[in-house]
Structure formats: C-alpha cells, structure tokens
Amino acid sequence: MRFKYLVLILILLLGSFLRVYRLNQGDVLGDESLLAFRSVELIDFDEAPKQTTPLEWLDGNIPWWTKLSFHDHPPLVFIIQHLFLSAFGQTTWAFRLPSAVFGIASIYLIYLLGRQIMGRATGLLAAVFLAVNTNHIYISRIGLQESYVIFFILLTLYGLLRSGKNPRFLLLVGASLGLGLLTKYTTAVLIPICLVYLAIYNRKLFRSRFFWQSLVLTVIITSPVIIYNLMLYRTVGHFDFQLSYIFGQHPQVWSETPGKEIGSLLYRLAVFPTRLFLTNSPIFLILFFGSLGWLISATLKKRNSLSHPFAPTNPLLFLSLIFLTLLIVLIGPSYRFLTILTPPMALVIGLAIAGFINGAKPKTQKIILGFFLSIIAMELLYSINTNHVSLPRGIIPWTYAATVEETRAYGYQVLEKYFEHELKNLTPALTLEPRYKFLDELQKKTLKQNRSAKYKLAPRMIVYDDNLQSFAQLWYLDRLQVYRAWPVLKLSNYQTILAQNGKNYFSAGGFKMAYFVLPKPGLPLKLNSVSNEGKNFAAYLDLNRSPYASLKNQNNSVVFRVYRFTP
C-alpha cells in the first residue's frame, strides 16, 4: 500500500517538473497574451481595433456590470491569472503558473478516476501516461484556458462517478460544472455527458434533492456571466462575443470574428486525424487505439458481465470520448482544443494495460510491466524534446510534436528582460494622452503609485517597428504603456506626429531619450519582414552613429537591435 502511494508521489513530482521547469522559456505569441494582458488589472481592453469592448463603447459612463465578466470569455481565468500576477509580478512565468498547477492537479484527478473505474493500478498507469504526455505538458505550460477546462472536466466526472454510491457528490458536480462554465463555455459539453450518463445508468438520481441543489449551485456560480449577458443585451442589443456568434447575432462592433474561421464540417473532419497525429507521439496514439480496440472487443465478449471494461462505471469514459470528440469537430480541431481528449485517452490506455497485466501469469506480468515502462521512458524523451529543448532534434511528428511551433523561444523574451533592466525603479516623467478615460484613470493611478515608491523620473519613450508580431507587441510593449504609463509608439505613428508638428516636437516637449526597437530576421513578425520604414529609420540612426544594443536569444542569434537616440 505504501509503495503504491510512493509511486503516485513520484508520478506527481515528475509531472510537476515537466510542467514547471523553464516555464517562461517560450515567447508569448498567441491568445495567451490577450488573456494575460487583461489579467494584469482585470480591465477588458486589449488594443484590438476590430474587436472592441463595452469599456470602449461606454467610456466615461461605464456601468457596474461590466466588471462581472469579459466581452469574449468568462472571468475565472482572468481572476486567477490576476492573483498570480499580483503575487509574482508582471512576468510570463506568473501568468503561466496557474496552468501548470491545474495540469498537475489533473494528473492526480486522473489517478482518482482510474482508481474509481477499476482499481489503483489503472489510476497509476493513467496518471503516469498523462504526466509524460507531450500534449498535456504543452497545454499546462501556456496561459490558455484549456488546462483549467481539463481540470474541471475531470473533477466533474469524478463527482459524477462517486454520486452513484453517495448522491451528495452531485453537489461537487454542480460546483465543478459552474466553475468550468465560469472558465470557458466549451465546458458546457459536460451537460450532455452528465445527463445521458444519469439517464442510462443512474436515473433515480434525477429524483434526488442533491441533483436539483447541484443545478441551483451551478446557476449561482455562473450568475456573474448570466447577469453580464442580460445587461449587455439590454444595453446594446446583443450578448458577449461567444454567445452572440452562437446565436447568430453578428453585431457591427465585431465585424471580424477571430478564431471562428474553422472551415466546413467536411474540412474539420478531414484535418482532425492529421492534427491528432501531429500533436501526439506515434507511441501514444498506437497505444491508445490499440487499447481502445482491445477494450471494445472485451466488452462485446462479456456484455452481460459486470466485470467487463465498460461496466458498471466505465461507460462514463466512453461517453466522454464520444462527446469530447464531437465538441472538437464542432469547434475545430486546433492544437489547443485537441488537448481536451488527452486525459480520457490516457485513461483508456491505463485501463487496458491494467487489464492486460491482471490477465497475465505472474512471471509474464513483470515482462509486460518492464515493456510498458520502456514505452513510458520513450514518451518522456519525446515530451522533453518537444517542450524543453531549445532546438528539438529530428522531424515532426516522429521525434517531437507540432505544438512546438506555439511554444518556441524565438527571442521576444530578451526584449522583455532588456526593458525590465532599463526601466527598473524609473517612472515616466512625460506621458502620452490615452484615448479613453478609463485608461487615463489607470495611468494616473500608476504614476501615483510610482511616486509613492519614490521611483526616479525619466523623460523616455519607446518606438518600435510596425511589423512586430501583434500578440508579442501587446504583451511586451503595449503593456508598458497601458499598465506602466511609458510612452510607446509604432514607428509610423511617431513619424506622423513629427510630420504634423515638426521634427523637434518630442525633444521640445521634454523627452531626452528614446529607444527604437528593430527586429532582426528569424523572428515571427506581422508581415514576415521588417517594414521599409523600420529599415530606413535604422539606417538613419546608424548614419547618426546612434548607439544600439544587440539582443541575442538563447541560441546566441541576434534577434533585436535596440537603438538609443534623441527624439
């Protein structure tokens, strides 16, 4: 008994290391910047001109209900990231840490689920496969909602399984489902899973007072989002970004719908197997499909027996696989969404291997166990090559997964470190006038805090090439302007202001120094190249012998030149 607990602890430690080690190495180049940026102060604004927010529409008279949620997502992830950013500072590591924590907790939950389904051995095997799985490690190391979603899905399923013997666990189901919906609307897939499972296997629970109490609990927990959407509809005539899309409202303020370009149903079905193949190791997929086939075969042979792999509690695993697969087909099989399938896949593998070992002779069991341990070791190497090595070796997907494209450290992190060093314990002596009143209030609050901290006044500004990657620009540079009040301008805007007001406009206004951020080849950029204006301005600064710093990434390649010049 103690040995099995020791094994569980070792699995959790291994899973923790794989999720936390070098957590901040990858650049912030995707949707995680949209979440983290707004989590800093819980303000629903992210510099998106084609997807504006209620704060921008109602600036100057912002109602109370706008604080209950966000225009495109429920609030829980923002709140959790805000707490971590407040505790550990405005760093990549801080807003990604909750994803890692939820990922680690999911390993423990998969163990509990496996143990509930068919014993401790199944739980341990499922846990170790989830711990070393490259797809689950990937989603646990970036600041997106899916790591949270996976946790609440597993917690809800665990509560549902336990409710068969103890109806009070339906309250856990209600609470977990509510928190899941407060995380992301895709968690609603749990509703048909729970209802179908109860209708087929435990119909009497519909008459339990705990079932109705759990529904009330779900509604209470999700009430902030419900109130937000009702008030939003009353004020502007439509729901939030996600619900308005679902209900076909298409408001003019959201004429573009990023993330909704998912293609036809036939296209989604066609690319599903390819993307599944690209994001998982071949070993894991072979094990899963082999295990699934063995379990279905065993079930058909023993359909009248309560000991077959899908009875009496195991149908929930099967239902989950079906409904989660349907969900991904519906919303599109992007890399991040495919991670939701990983836990039930690990459970299927754990269930099959445990059954295979239990059915073997004692001498054969050790050989089988040794064989599967070697497979786990290969999966571990595959995951490390994908998620922790600076330059993965081999080719996709045979030696590492395609998810590396979303987590690679190109070099934007060194730009963050550079400005953290340059602006440490300084506060802007001069600022730019914000477009909105709520940003002006935030700027005044920041400057007041800096004065209280006795930061030194610095008349500096930052100018950057227009073709910086948009998500990186938001987190690494726009954040300095919105949350720290530093004057930050695109080069085109800087030059337009000079053309309209004279070339000495900024220096006459009191600015003593400016930085110009010039990206170098090899970085992800908006248009895959530095703008001509950027090249010309850098040539002008070189001609005037303006000093610059060459910033190198972890592969010792120059990724930025940051010039210092008099504006």
C-alpha positions as CSV (number, residue, x, y, z in Angstrom):
1,M,0.0,0.0,0.0
2,R,2.8,2.4,0.9
3,F,4.7,1.5,-2.2
4,K,1.7,2.5,-4.4
5,Y,1.4,5.9,-2.7
6,L,5.2,6.4,-3.2
7,V,4.7,5.6,-6.9
8,L,1.9,8.2,-7.1
9,I,4.1,10.8,-5.4
10,L,6.9,10.1,-7.8
11,I,4.5,10.5,-10.8
12,L,3.2,13.8,-9.4
13,L,6.8,15.0,-8.9
14,L,7.7,14.0,-12.4
15,G,4.6,15.7,-13.8
16,S,5.3,18.8,-11.8
17,F,8.9,19.0,-13.1
18,L,7.8,18.6,-16.7
19,R,5.2,21.4,-16.3
20,V,7.2,23.9,-14.3
21,Y,10.8,23.6,-15.5
22,R,11.7,26.6,-17.7
23,L,8.1,27.6,-17.7
24,N,8.9,31.0,-19.1
25,Q,11.1,29.9,-22.0
26,G,8.6,30.2,-24.8
27,D,7.6,33.6,-26.3
28,V,4.1,35.0,-25.8
29,L,2.9,34.8,-29.4
30,G,-0.7,33.6,-29.2
31,D,-4.0,34.1,-27.5
32,E,-2.4,33.8,-24.1
33,S,-1.2,37.4,-24.5
34,L,-4.9,38.5,-24.8
35,L,-5.7,36.8,-21.5
36,A,-2.6,37.8,-19.6
37,F,-2.7,41.4,-20.8
38,R,-6.2,41.9,-19.4
39,S,-5.4,39.9,-16.3
40,V,-2.9,42.5,-15.1
41,E,-5.6,44.8,-13.8
42,L,-8.8,43.0,-14.8
43,I,-9.6,45.5,-17.5
44,D,-11.4,44.4,-20.6
45,F,-9.3,46.2,-23.1
46,D,-6.6,44.7,-25.4
47,E,-5.8,47.2,-28.1
48,A,-7.9,45.3,-30.7
49,P,-9.5,47.9,-33.0
50,K,-11.7,45.3,-34.8
51,Q,-12.9,43.7,-31.6
52,T,-13.7,46.5,-29.2
53,T,-15.2,46.0,-25.8
54,P,-18.0,47.5,-23.7
55,L,-15.5,49.7,-21.8
56,E,-14.6,51.4,-25.1
57,W,-18.3,51.8,-26.1
58,L,-19.4,53.1,-22.8
59,D,-16.2,55.1,-21.8
60,G,-17.0,57.9,-19.4
61,N,-20.1,56.2,-18.0
62,I,-19.0,52.6,-17.5
63,P,-21.7,50.6,-15.7
64,W,-21.1,48.3,-12.7
65,W,-22.0,45.1,-14.6
66,T,-19.0,45.4,-17.0
67,K,-16.8,44.2,-14.1
68,L,-18.7,40.8,-13.8
69,S,-17.2,39.3,-17.0
70,F,-15.3,40.0,-20.2
71,H,-16.6,40.6,-23.7
72,D,-15.2,37.3,-25.2
73,H,-14.7,34.9,-22.2
74,P,-16.0,34.3,-18.7
75,P,-13.9,35.8,-15.9
76,L,-12.4,32.9,-13.9
77,V,-9.1,32.5,-15.8
78,F,-8.6,36.3,-15.8
79,I,-9.1,36.4,-12.0
80,I,-6.8,33.6,-11.3
81,Q,-4.0,35.0,-13.5
82,H,-4.5,38.4,-11.9
83,L,-3.9,36.9,-8.5
84,F,-0.7,35.2,-9.6
85,L,0.5,38.4,-11.5
86,S,-0.2,40.4,-8.4
87,A,1.8,38.0,-6.2
88,F,4.7,37.3,-8.5
89,G,4.9,40.4,-10.8
90,Q,4.1,41.0,-14.4
91,T,6.1,38.1,-15.8
92,T,5.4,35.3,-18.2
93,W,6.2,32.7,-15.5
94,A,3.5,34.2,-13.2
95,F,0.5,34.0,-15.6
96,R,1.5,30.6,-16.9
97,L,2.0,29.1,-13.4
98,P,-1.8,28.5,-12.8
99,S,-2.0,26.5,-16.0
100,A,0.9,24.3,-14.6
101,V,-0.8,24.0,-11.2
102,F,-4.1,22.9,-12.9
103,G,-2.2,20.5,-15.1
104,I,-0.5,18.9,-12.1
105,A,-3.9,18.6,-10.3
106,S,-5.3,16.9,-13.3
107,I,-2.7,14.2,-13.0
108,Y,-4.0,13.5,-9.5
109,L,-7.6,13.6,-10.7
110,I,-6.9,11.1,-13.5
111,Y,-5.5,8.8,-10.8
112,L,-8.6,9.1,-8.8
113,L,-10.8,8.5,-11.8
114,G,-8.8,5.4,-12.8
115,R,-8.9,4.1,-9.3
116,Q,-12.7,4.6,-9.2
117,I,-13.2,2.9,-12.5
118,M,-11.1,-0.2,-12.0
119,G,-8.6,-0.1,-9.2
120,R,-5.4,1.7,-8.1
121,A,-3.3,0.1,-10.8
122,T,-5.5,1.6,-13.5
123,G,-5.2,5.0,-11.8
124,L,-1.4,4.9,-11.5
125,L,-1.0,3.8,-15.1
126,A,-3.4,6.5,-16.4
127,A,-1.6,9.1,-14.2
128,V,1.9,8.3,-15.5
129,F,0.8,8.4,-19.1
130,L,-0.8,11.8,-18.6
131,A,2.2,13.0,-16.6
132,V,4.6,12.4,-19.5
133,N,2.2,13.1,-22.4
134,T,3.6,15.8,-24.6
135,N,0.1,17.3,-25.4
136,H,-0.9,17.7,-21.8
137,I,2.5,19.1,-20.9
138,Y,2.2,21.6,-23.8
139,I,-1.2,22.9,-22.6
140,S,0.0,23.1,-19.0
141,R,2.9,25.4,-19.9
142,I,1.0,28.2,-21.7
143,G,-1.5,30.7,-20.3
144,L,-4.7,29.5,-22.1
145,Q,-7.9,28.2,-20.6
146,E,-7.7,24.6,-21.7
147,S,-5.6,23.4,-18.7
148,Y,-8.3,24.8,-16.4
149,V,-11.0,23.3,-18.6
150,I,-9.4,19.8,-18.4
151,F,-9.2,20.1,-14.6
152,F,-12.9,21.0,-14.2
153,I,-14.0,18.3,-16.7
154,L,-12.1,15.6,-14.7
155,L,-13.4,16.9,-11.4
156,T,-17.0,16.9,-12.7
157,L,-16.6,13.3,-14.0
158,Y,-15.1,12.2,-10.7
159,G,-18.0,13.7,-8.8
160,L,-20.4,12.0,-11.1
161,L,-18.8,8.6,-10.6
162,R,-18.9,9.0,-6.9
163,S,-22.5,10.1,-6.9
164,G,-23.6,6.6,-7.8
165,K,-22.9,5.5,-4.2
166,N,-23.2,8.8,-2.5
167,P,-25.6,11.3,-4.1
168,R,-24.0,14.2,-2.1
169,F,-21.2,14.1,-4.7
170,L,-23.7,15.7,-7.1
171,L,-23.0,18.9,-5.3
172,L,-19.4,18.6,-6.4
173,V,-20.7,18.1,-9.9
174,G,-22.7,21.3,-9.7
175,A,-19.9,23.3,-8.3
176,S,-17.3,22.0,-10.7
177,L,-19.6,22.5,-13.7
178,G,-20.3,26.0,-12.6
179,L,-16.6,26.8,-12.2
180,G,-16.0,25.2,-15.6
181,L,-18.6,27.4,-17.3
182,L,-17.0,30.4,-15.5
183,T,-13.7,29.3,-17.2
184,K,-14.8,28.7,-20.8
185,Y,-18.1,27.9,-22.5
186,T,-16.8,24.8,-24.1
187,T,-17.1,23.2,-20.6
188,A,-20.8,23.0,-21.4
189,V,-20.0,19.7,-23.1
190,L,-20.3,18.2,-19.6
191,I,-24.1,18.9,-19.5
192,P,-25.0,16.2,-22.2
193,I,-22.3,13.9,-20.8
194,C,-23.8,14.0,-17.3
195,L,-27.5,13.9,-18.4
196,V,-27.0,11.0,-20.8
197,Y,-25.0,9.0,-18.2
198,L,-27.5,9.6,-15.5
199,A,-30.4,8.8,-17.8
200,I,-28.9,5.5,-18.8
201,Y,-27.1,4.2,-15.7
202,N,-28.5,6.1,-12.7
203,R,-31.9,7.5,-13.4
204,K,-33.0,7.6,-9.8
205,L,-30.6,10.5,-9.1
206,F,-32.9,12.8,-11.1
207,R,-35.3,12.5,-8.2
208,S,-32.6,13.2,-5.6
209,R,-32.7,16.6,-3.9
210,F,-28.9,16.8,-4.4
211,F,-29.5,16.8,-8.2
212,W,-31.7,19.9,-8.0
213,Q,-29.4,21.5,-5.5
214,S,-26.5,20.9,-7.8
215,L,-28.4,22.7,-10.6
216,V,-29.0,25.7,-8.3
217,L,-25.3,25.7,-7.3
218,T,-24.3,25.8,-11.0
219,V,-26.6,28.7,-11.7
220,I,-25.4,30.6,-8.6
221,I,-21.7,30.2,-9.6
222,T,-22.3,31.2,-13.2
223,S,-24.6,34.1,-12.3
224,P,-21.9,36.8,-13.0
225,V,-21.8,35.7,-16.6
226,I,-25.6,35.4,-16.8
227,I,-26.1,38.9,-15.3
228,Y,-23.3,40.3,-17.6
229,N,-25.0,39.0,-20.7
230,L,-28.5,40.1,-19.7
231,M,-27.3,43.6,-19.0
232,L,-25.2,43.7,-22.2
233,Y,-28.2,42.6,-24.2
234,R,-30.4,45.2,-22.5
235,T,-27.7,47.9,-23.2
236,V,-26.5,47.2,-26.7
237,G,-28.9,44.6,-28.1
238,H,-26.6,41.5,-28.2
239,F,-24.8,39.0,-26.0
240,D,-21.0,38.7,-25.5
241,F,-18.7,37.7,-28.3
242,Q,-19.0,33.9,-28.0
243,L,-22.8,33.8,-27.3
244,S,-23.6,36.3,-30.0
245,Y,-21.7,34.1,-32.5
246,I,-23.6,31.0,-31.3
247,F,-27.0,32.8,-31.6
248,G,-26.1,34.3,-35.0
249,Q,-26.4,38.0,-33.9
250,H,-23.3,39.3,-35.7
251,P,-23.1,42.8,-34.2
252,Q,-21.3,45.5,-36.2
253,V,-18.7,46.2,-33.4
254,W,-17.4,42.7,-34.1
255,S,-17.4,42.6,-37.8
256,E,-14.4,40.3,-37.7
257,T,-14.6,37.0,-35.7
258,P,-11.0,35.8,-34.9
259,G,-10.9,32.1,-34.1
260,K,-14.2,31.4,-35.9
261,E,-12.6,30.6,-39.2
262,I,-12.8,26.9,-38.7
263,G,-13.9,25.7,-42.2
264,S,-16.7,23.5,-43.3
265,L,-17.7,20.3,-41.4
266,L,-16.0,18.2,-44.1
267,Y,-12.8,20.2,-43.7
268,R,-12.8,19.7,-39.9
269,L,-13.4,16.0,-40.3
270,A,-10.6,15.8,-42.8
271,V,-8.0,17.6,-40.8
272,F,-8.9,16.0,-37.4
273,P,-6.8,12.8,-37.8
274,T,-3.9,14.8,-39.2
275,R,-3.8,17.3,-36.4
276,L,-4.2,14.5,-33.8
277,F,-1.2,12.8,-35.4
278,L,0.9,16.0,-35.4
279,T,0.2,16.8,-31.7
280,N,0.8,13.3,-30.1
281,S,3.7,10.9,-30.2
282,P,3.2,7.9,-32.5
283,I,3.7,5.7,-29.5
284,F,0.9,7.3,-27.5
285,L,-1.5,7.1,-30.5
286,I,-0.7,3.4,-31.2
287,L,-1.2,2.6,-27.5
288,F,-4.5,4.5,-27.4
289,F,-6.1,3.0,-30.5
290,G,-4.8,-0.5,-29.6
291,S,-6.2,-0.1,-26.1
292,L,-9.5,1.2,-27.3
293,G,-9.9,-1.7,-29.7
294,W,-9.0,-4.2,-27.0
295,L,-11.5,-2.7,-24.6
296,I,-14.3,-2.7,-27.1
297,S,-13.6,-6.3,-28.0
298,A,-13.5,-7.3,-24.4
299,T,-16.8,-5.5,-23.8
300,L,-18.5,-7.2,-26.7
301,K,-17.4,-10.6,-25.4
302,K,-18.5,-10.0,-21.9
303,R,-21.5,-7.8,-22.4
304,N,-23.6,-9.5,-19.7
305,S,-20.8,-9.3,-17.1
306,L,-20.4,-6.5,-14.6
307,S,-16.6,-7.0,-14.7
308,H,-16.2,-6.1,-18.4
309,P,-14.1,-3.0,-19.1
310,F,-17.1,-0.6,-19.6
311,A,-19.2,-1.7,-16.6
312,P,-20.6,-0.6,-14.2
313,T,-18.9,2.8,-14.1
314,N,-16.8,2.8,-17.2
315,P,-19.5,3.9,-19.6
316,L,-18.8,7.4,-18.5
317,L,-15.3,7.2,-20.0
318,F,-16.8,6.0,-23.3
319,L,-19.4,8.8,-23.3
320,S,-16.8,11.4,-22.5
321,L,-14.7,10.3,-25.5
322,I,-17.7,10.5,-27.8
323,F,-18.9,13.9,-26.7
324,L,-15.5,15.5,-26.4
325,T,-14.7,14.3,-30.0
326,L,-18.0,15.7,-31.2
327,L,-17.2,19.0,-29.4
328,I,-13.8,19.3,-31.2
329,V,-15.3,18.5,-34.5
330,L,-17.9,21.3,-33.8
331,I,-15.4,24.0,-32.7
332,G,-12.5,22.9,-34.9
333,P,-9.5,20.6,-34.2
334,S,-6.9,23.3,-33.3
335,Y,-3.9,22.1,-31.3
336,R,-5.2,23.6,-28.0
337,F,-8.7,22.0,-28.3
338,L,-7.2,18.6,-29.1
339,T,-5.6,18.6,-25.6
340,I,-9.1,18.0,-24.1
341,L,-9.0,14.5,-25.5
342,T,-5.7,13.6,-23.8
343,P,-7.0,12.6,-20.3
344,P,-9.6,10.1,-21.5
345,M,-7.1,8.7,-23.9
346,A,-4.7,8.2,-21.0
347,L,-7.5,6.6,-19.0
348,V,-8.2,4.2,-21.9
349,I,-4.5,3.2,-22.0
350,G,-4.3,2.8,-18.2
351,L,-7.5,0.7,-18.2
352,A,-6.3,-1.6,-21.0
353,I,-2.8,-2.1,-19.6
354,A,-4.0,-2.9,-16.1
355,G,-6.5,-5.4,-17.5
356,F,-3.8,-6.9,-19.7
357,I,-1.4,-7.3,-16.8
358,N,-4.0,-8.7,-14.5
359,G,-4.9,-11.3,-17.0
360,A,-1.3,-12.5,-17.5
361,K,0.6,-15.1,-15.5
362,P,2.8,-13.7,-12.6
363,K,6.1,-14.3,-14.5
364,T,4.7,-12.6,-17.6
365,Q,3.4,-9.6,-15.6
366,K,7.0,-8.4,-14.9
367,I,8.0,-8.7,-18.5
368,I,4.8,-6.7,-19.6
369,L,5.4,-4.1,-17.0
370,G,9.0,-3.7,-18.0
371,F,7.9,-3.3,-21.6
372,F,5.4,-0.6,-20.8
373,L,8.0,1.2,-18.6
374,S,10.3,1.4,-21.6
375,I,7.4,2.9,-23.6
376,I,6.8,5.5,-20.9
377,A,10.6,6.4,-21.0
378,M,10.3,6.9,-24.8
379,E,7.3,9.1,-24.3
380,L,9.2,11.1,-21.7
381,L,12.1,11.7,-24.1
382,Y,9.6,12.7,-26.8
383,S,7.9,15.2,-24.5
384,I,11.2,16.7,-23.3
385,N,12.4,17.1,-27.0
386,T,9.1,18.9,-27.7
387,N,8.6,21.1,-24.7
388,H,12.0,21.7,-23.1
389,V,14.8,21.6,-25.7
390,S,15.7,24.9,-27.4
391,L,16.1,23.3,-30.8
392,P,14.2,19.9,-31.0
393,R,16.1,17.1,-32.8
394,G,14.5,15.1,-35.6
395,I,11.3,15.8,-37.5
396,I,7.6,16.4,-36.7
397,P,5.8,14.2,-35.6
398,W,8.2,11.3,-35.2
399,T,10.6,12.8,-32.6
400,Y,8.6,15.9,-31.4
401,A,5.1,17.3,-31.8
402,A,3.9,20.2,-33.9
403,T,2.9,22.1,-30.8
404,V,6.5,23.3,-30.5
405,E,5.5,25.9,-33.1
406,E,3.4,27.7,-30.4
407,T,5.9,27.4,-27.6
408,R,9.3,28.2,-29.1
409,A,11.6,30.8,-27.7
410,Y,12.3,32.9,-30.7
411,G,13.6,35.9,-28.7
412,Y,10.9,38.2,-27.6
413,Q,11.7,37.3,-24.0
414,V,15.1,39.0,-24.3
415,L,13.3,42.2,-25.3
416,E,11.2,42.0,-22.1
417,K,14.3,41.5,-20.0
418,Y,16.1,44.4,-21.7
419,F,13.3,46.9,-20.8
420,E,12.9,45.5,-17.3
421,H,16.5,46.3,-16.7
422,E,16.4,49.7,-18.5
423,L,13.3,50.9,-16.7
424,K,13.8,49.4,-13.3
425,N,12.8,51.8,-10.5
426,L,12.0,54.5,-13.0
427,T,8.7,56.3,-13.8
428,P,7.8,58.3,-16.8
429,A,8.4,62.0,-16.5
430,L,6.2,62.6,-19.5
431,T,3.3,60.6,-20.8
432,L,1.1,60.4,-23.9
433,E,-2.6,61.2,-23.6
434,P,-4.7,58.0,-23.5
435,R,-7.6,57.5,-25.9
436,Y,-10.1,56.6,-23.2
437,K,-11.0,58.0,-19.8
438,F,-10.7,54.6,-18.1
439,L,-7.1,54.3,-19.4
440,D,-6.3,57.9,-18.2
441,E,-7.6,56.9,-14.7
442,L,-5.4,53.8,-14.8
443,Q,-2.4,55.9,-15.9
444,K,-2.9,58.4,-13.1
445,K,-3.2,55.6,-10.6
446,T,0.1,54.0,-11.8
447,L,2.0,57.3,-11.7
448,K,0.7,58.0,-8.1
449,Q,1.9,54.5,-7.0
450,N,5.3,55.1,-8.6
451,R,5.7,58.5,-6.8
452,S,4.8,56.8,-3.5
453,A,7.5,54.2,-4.3
454,K,9.9,57.1,-4.9
455,Y,10.8,56.0,-8.4
456,K,13.2,58.3,-10.4
457,L,11.6,60.4,-13.1
458,A,12.8,59.5,-16.6
459,P,11.8,61.5,-19.7
460,R,12.0,58.5,-22.1
461,M,9.8,56.9,-24.8
462,I,9.8,53.7,-26.8
463,V,9.3,53.5,-30.6
464,Y,9.1,50.1,-32.4
465,D,8.8,48.8,-35.9
466,D,5.3,48.4,-37.2
467,N,5.7,44.7,-38.1
468,L,6.3,43.3,-34.7
469,Q,4.1,40.3,-34.2
470,S,0.7,41.6,-32.8
471,F,0.4,39.3,-29.8
472,A,4.1,39.9,-28.8
473,Q,3.6,43.6,-29.2
474,L,0.6,43.5,-26.9
475,W,2.4,41.7,-24.0
476,Y,5.9,43.0,-24.3
477,L,5.4,46.7,-25.3
478,D,1.7,47.8,-25.1
479,R,1.7,46.5,-21.5
480,L,4.5,49.0,-20.7
481,Q,2.2,51.8,-21.9
482,V,-1.2,50.8,-20.6
483,Y,-0.1,49.5,-17.1
484,R,3.2,51.4,-16.5
485,A,2.4,54.6,-18.3
486,W,5.5,54.6,-20.5
487,P,5.1,56.5,-23.9
488,V,5.1,53.7,-26.5
489,L,4.6,54.4,-30.2
490,K,4.6,52.5,-33.5
491,L,7.2,54.0,-35.9
492,S,4.5,55.1,-38.3
493,N,2.7,56.9,-35.6
494,Y,5.9,58.5,-34.4
495,Q,6.8,59.8,-37.8
496,T,3.2,61.0,-38.5
497,I,3.3,63.1,-35.3
498,L,6.7,64.6,-36.3
499,A,5.4,65.3,-39.8
500,Q,2.4,67.2,-38.4
501,N,4.1,69.0,-35.5
502,G,7.8,69.4,-36.6
503,K,10.8,67.3,-36.2
504,N,11.6,68.7,-32.7
505,Y,8.2,68.1,-31.3
506,F,9.2,65.5,-28.8
507,S,12.5,67.0,-27.7
508,A,10.9,70.4,-27.3
509,G,8.2,68.7,-25.2
510,G,10.9,67.5,-22.8
511,F,11.8,64.0,-23.9
512,K,15.6,63.4,-23.5
513,M,15.9,59.8,-24.8
514,A,14.1,57.3,-27.0
515,Y,14.5,53.7,-27.8
516,F,13.9,52.2,-31.2
517,V,13.1,48.5,-31.4
518,L,14.3,46.9,-34.6
519,P,13.5,43.2,-35.1
520,K,16.0,41.0,-37.0
521,P,15.4,38.1,-39.4
522,G,14.2,34.9,-37.8
523,L,11.6,36.4,-35.5
524,P,7.8,35.8,-36.1
525,L,6.6,39.2,-37.4
526,K,3.2,40.6,-38.6
527,L,4.2,40.5,-42.3
528,N,7.2,38.2,-42.0
529,S,9.7,41.0,-42.6
530,V,10.8,44.3,-41.1
531,S,9.0,47.3,-42.5
532,N,10.8,49.5,-45.1
533,E,10.2,52.4,-42.7
534,G,12.0,50.4,-40.0
535,K,15.0,49.7,-42.2
536,N,15.2,53.3,-43.3
537,F,14.9,54.7,-39.8
538,A,17.6,52.2,-38.6
539,A,19.9,53.4,-41.5
540,Y,19.3,57.0,-40.4
541,L,20.2,56.2,-36.8
542,D,23.3,54.3,-38.0
543,L,24.3,57.3,-40.1
544,N,24.0,59.5,-37.0
545,R,26.0,56.9,-35.0
546,S,23.3,56.3,-32.5
547,P,24.4,53.6,-30.1
548,Y,22.5,50.3,-30.0
549,A,22.3,47.1,-28.1
550,S,22.3,43.7,-29.9
551,L,19.9,41.4,-28.1
552,K,20.6,37.7,-28.5
553,N,18.3,34.7,-27.9
554,Q,19.2,31.5,-26.1
555,N,20.7,30.2,-29.4
556,N,23.1,33.1,-29.5
557,S,21.4,34.7,-32.5
558,V,20.8,38.4,-32.7
559,V,17.0,39.0,-32.6
560,F,16.8,42.7,-31.9
561,R,18.7,45.9,-32.2
562,V,17.5,48.5,-29.7
563,Y,18.8,51.9,-30.6
564,R,19.1,54.9,-28.2
565,F,18.5,58.3,-29.8
566,T,17.4,61.8,-29.0
567,P,13.8,62.1,-30.3
